Amino acid sequence: MKQLLFAAVLATTSVLPAATVITFDEAGFTGGEFASTTFNGVTFSASGGGGLVAKQTGPNGTFGLLDDNAPRKELRADFIGGTNFVSVDLGDFDSDPDLLFLQVFNSANVSLGFASLLIDASFTGMQTLSLSAPNIAYAVFGARPPAINGSSVFADNLTFNQVPEPRTLLPIGVALALSLLVRGVRRCKSI
């Protein structure tokens, strides 16, 4: 009986989601300007479409994303397969105050959460915003007024959980069958 219980618990134990960090410095991430690009299970674009996103050096000294339109658009990240956690570093070079924000949505375009932080005009650097919610399909992030020229902030270090595929009952059935087989063999030996 102990073997049966152990096998059932072992078979149903799920793997924790693995965190993925996209730094935009990775080999294979598209440089220059692009309308959209997909990398490590995430499609990046300008929110609302029609934008040109640029990979440029941000205030932290590494590559980040910045919309290259006038006025600048907010950025969007669509997660292939969904996620339940999103974090992004947002920042600026001390030119204007910005309301940094991160907002996540499900596949029906319903907002699942919103985080924001006001940085003043003298701020140079990056700040991290994070949100957790089930069934996140995409995130929109950047800056809103009092930002001048639209969303004129850099994004870097996008972090998200890769949600594991749902488990089927097959592994449970196999574990139970093996456990019963072992139990039956032991009974036969004792007879």
N, C-alpha and C positions, 0 to 999 in steps of 0.2 A: 504494500500500500504506500509505503514511504517513497519507493521508486516511482510509482505512478504519479504522486503529487509533485515530486521533484521534476519529473519530465514535463508535466503540464505547465508548471511555473516557468521552467526554462524555455519552453516553446512559445509562451505568450509574452515573454519579456521583450519589450520594444527597444529599439536602438534610439538613443537621444539624438535630436537633430544636430547636425554639424554646422558650426558657424563658418561662414565664408566672408572674407574681407577682400574687397576690391579696392586697391590703392591707386589704380590708373597708371602705375609705374610698371606693371607686369608686361612681360614679353607677350606680344599677340594682341594687346589692347590697341585699337586704332588710334593713331595720332592725327593731328591737324583738325580740320573741321568735318563734321558729318551730320546728316539729317537724323540718322538713328544708327545704332550699332548694338550688337548682342555679344555679351562676353560673360562667361561663367554662369549662364542661366538667367541673365538679366539683360533686358533691352533698354537702352538709354536713349532719350529723345528730349526735345523741348516740349513742355506741357502745352497742349493745344495744337501741336504740329507746326510744320512750316519753319521751324527754327534751325539754326546751325549751331551745334554744340561744339565747343573747341576744347581740346586738351591743352592746358597751359600750366605754367608754374604758378602755384598759389602762394599765399602768405606764409605757409609752413615750409616753403622751399622745395616741395615735391609737386609732381603733376596732379592736377585736379581738373574738374569740369567747370566750364563757364559758358553760358549761352552767349552767342556772338551776334545777336540782333540789336536793333535800336528801335524801341527800348528792349532791354534784355528780358527773355522769358524765363519762367521757372523751369526747373528740370524735372523729368519724370523717369522713374525706374519701374519697369514691368517685370515681375518675378515669374519665370516659367515654372509652373507647378505650385506656385504660391509660397507663402512664408508665414511665420507667426511672430517675427521680430525684425525690426529695421532700425539701424543707427547710421547717422551720417555726420561728418564733420563739415561745418559751414563757416566761412570767414571772409575777411575783407582786408584791404590795404587802406586804412584810416581816411577815406575820402568823404564818407557821409554816414549818418546813422542808418541802421538797417534792422528790421524786425525779421530775424532768422526764423524759419519755420520748417516743420516736417509734418506732413499729413498723409495718412494711409487710408486706402479704400479697398473694398471687396470687389468682386467681378461684376456686381450690379451697380457700381459707382456710388455706393453708400459709404460715407466717411466712417471709419472705425476708430479714429483718434487724431489728435492735433497737439503738437508741442511747439512752443515758440520761445524766443529769447531776444530782447532788445539789446543791441550793441551800439555804443555811441560813436560819434564821428572820429574820435581819436583812437579807436580800437584797431590794432593790427594783430591778426592771428586767426585761430580757428576755435570754434566751440562745437561740442558734440550734442546732438539731439537724438533721442531714442524713443521708440514706441513698441509695445507688444499688443497683439490682438490675434485672435484666430482668423484664418481665411483671408490674409492680406494678399491681394492680387497685384497692387501697385502702390507706389509712393510718389508724392509730389513734394519738392523741397526747393529752397532758395531764400529769397528775401521779398518782403512787402513793405509798403510805405511805413515809415518815412524814407525808405530807400529812394534814391534818385536814379533815373534811367532804368527803371524796372528792377529785375532781380539781378543786381550787379554784384553777386557774391560767388565765391568759389565753393565747390563741393569736393570732398575727398573722403577716403576710407569708408566707403559704403559697406556696412556689415549686415548680414541677414542669415537666418537659419534656413538650411535646406530641409524642408519637411520630408520625412521618410514616407515611402509608399505604404499604403495601408496593408497590413498583414492579412493573409488568407487563413482559412482554417486548416489547410493542408499540413503545415508544420505541426500543428497541435495533434491532428489525427495520426501522423507518423510517430510522434513522440509517445502518444498513448498506446499505439499498437506495439511499439518496441518494449515499452514498460510491461505490458501484459504478457508479451512473449518471454521476457526475462523471468517474470513471476511464475509463469507456467513451467518453464524449464526447471526452476528451483523446486517446485511442487513435485515434478516427476522424479527428481533425484532423491527426494525424501521418502518416496513410496517404496 
